[in-house]
Structure formats: structure tokens, C-alpha cells
Amino acid sequence: MELSKLYQRSNVKKRGEVYRARLDDAEGHEQKGDKETGHRPVVIVSNNQQNAQGKIFVVVPLTSKIKKLYQAFQVPIFFRNKPGRAKCEQVRVIDVGRLGKYRGKLTEREMVAINEKLVFVLDLLETFSNEQILALLKRRLKKGEIS
């Protein structure tokens, strides 16, 4: 199916959208859902081309507990009239079956901050040279993946 048609479907989940997700299988220090339901809000951070397939999503868990913000890994957010934080150090892949109800969308500013934290968490700056990054951008421009 053509990518533009996939985006037009109303049930396509997009980057920056927040959903309730079932995280009840978490172990040890992994981010868990709440004790009663095993659910917690997550923001989708995978690219929309992958999201259009509708099978798996890369997500970052959100929390409204703001006792301590770990500046190197977390982003302060204000979602549904509540302060909170995006826990970028807890990034994970989940199946579409774990996603529940749509809850809203983070702001562009919050997503830019999450992008920056994910680059740090995944150590992407040290992975590529400037020349490799430029070559990657040129290839993506040529393919029409970015403008």
C-alpha cells in the first residue's frame, strides 16, 4: 500500500501521540505500568513510516511523578494539565496490541527535547562522523524521505 494512503487511515498512530500502554511485563528497574492495571501513558517516538505499518512502535514512558528529574535522560512535560516527565532512558519497543486509548499529543517543543535526549541515551552522536551524517541526509533527501 502506498505510504500516503497509509497515513490517511484514521487509525494510524503517529510520532508524538500519547497512548495508554500495557507495560505489565516489566522486570527489575524497567518502567512498569500502574499497580492496578499495568498501564501507563507512553509517547510514540518511532518514525511515521514505521508507524504506518501498525505492528510495532518505539515508545518512551511518561510519568506524572516529578520528585526528581534526571536532566541527562529525562524531559519535563506538561500533559493533560499536569506536569510530568518523559523517561527517555526507558525507551522500548512494543507491539500494537499493548497500545490502548489515545490520550493526546505532546508539543513540538517537548518532542524536540525528547529527540535530543534519545540521541544522548542511544549515543548516536559518537556513532557517526559528520561526513557520515551528511551522506545519510543527502541519501534521505534524494529518496524524498525528508525535505
C-alpha positions in Angstrom: 0.0 0.0 0.0 1.3 3.5 -0.8 2.6 5.3 2.2 0.4 8.4 1.7 -2.7 6.2 1.8 -1.5 4.5 5.0 -1.2 8.0 6.6 -4.8 8.8 5.6 -6.2 5.9 7.6 -7.7 7.3 10.8 -6.2 4.6 13.0 -2.6 5.2 12.0 -0.7 6.1 15.1 1.8 8.9 14.7 5.1 10.1 16.3 4.4 12.4 19.2 1.0 10.9 20.1 0.4 9.6 23.6 -1.5 6.4 24.3 -2.1 4.3 27.4 0.0 1.2 27.1 0.2 -2.1 28.9 3.7 -2.4 30.4 2.9 -5.2 32.9 5.7 -7.5 31.9 8.5 -5.1 33.1 11.2 -6.6 35.3 13.7 -5.1 37.8 14.3 -1.4 37.1 12.3 -1.3 33.8 9.4 1.1 33.8 6.2 -0.6 34.9 2.6 0.3 34.5 0.4 1.2 37.5 -0.2 -1.5 40.1 -3.9 -1.9 39.4 -4.0 -2.1 35.6 -0.4 -2.4 34.4 -0.9 0.6 32.1 0.9 3.9 31.8 1.0 6.7 29.2 3.7 6.4 26.5 4.6 8.7 23.7 5.4 7.2 20.3 8.9 8.1 19.1 9.3 5.8 16.2 9.2 7.4 12.7 5.8 7.6 10.9 7.0 5.4 8.1 7.4 2.5 10.6 4.3 3.6 12.4 2.2 3.3 9.3 2.8 -0.4 9.2 0.9 -0.5 12.5 2.7 -3.5 14.0 5.4 -2.3 16.5 6.1 1.1 18.0 9.1 2.6 19.7 7.8 4.4 22.8 9.0 6.4 25.8 7.1 6.0 29.0 5.6 9.1 30.7 5.1 9.7 34.4 3.4 12.4 36.5 5.8 11.8 39.4 8.3 14.7 39.3 10.2 14.3 42.5 13.5 14.2 40.7 14.2 15.0 37.1 17.3 13.3 35.7 18.4 16.1 33.3 20.7 13.9 31.2 17.9 11.4 30.4 14.5 12.9 31.0 12.4 15.7 29.6 9.9 17.8 31.6 6.5 17.8 30.0 3.1 19.3 30.7 0.4 16.9 29.6 -3.3 17.0 30.2 -2.9 19.9 32.6 -0.3 18.1 34.7 3.4 18.4 35.0 5.4 15.3 34.4 8.4 13.8 32.6 9.3 11.7 29.7 11.6 8.9 30.8 13.9 8.6 27.7 16.2 6.2 29.4 13.3 3.7 29.4 12.8 3.7 25.6 11.3 0.4 24.4 9.6 -1.4 21.5 6.0 -2.6 22.0 3.5 -4.4 19.9 0.4 -2.6 18.7 -1.7 -4.9 21.0 -0.2 -3.2 24.0 -1.5 0.2 23.0 -4.7 1.3 24.4 -6.7 4.6 24.4 -5.4 7.7 22.6 -4.7 10.4 25.3 -3.4 13.3 23.2 -0.2 14.6 21.8 3.0 16.2 23.1 4.0 19.6 21.9 6.6 20.2 19.2 8.9 21.6 21.7 8.6 18.6 24.0 9.3 16.3 21.1 12.4 18.2 20.1 13.7 17.9 23.6 12.9 14.1 23.6 14.8 13.8 20.3 17.8 15.4 21.9 17.7 13.1 24.9 17.3 10.0 22.7 20.4 10.9 20.7 22.3 11.1 24.0 20.7 7.9 25.5 21.4 5.9 22.4 24.9 7.5 22.0 24.2 8.4 18.4 26.5 11.4 18.2 29.5 9.3 18.9 28.4 6.6 16.4 28.6 8.7 13.2 31.2 11.1 11.9 30.0 14.4 10.5 30.7 13.1 7.0 28.5 10.0 7.6 25.7 12.2 8.9 25.8 14.4 5.8 25.9 11.4 3.5 22.9 10.0 5.3 21.0 13.2 5.0 21.8 13.5 1.3 20.5 10.0 0.6 17.3 10.7 2.5 16.8 13.9 0.6 17.4 12.2 -2.7 14.8 9.5 -1.8 12.3 12.1 -0.8 12.2 10.8 2.8 12.9 14.3 4.1 12.6 17.8 2.7 
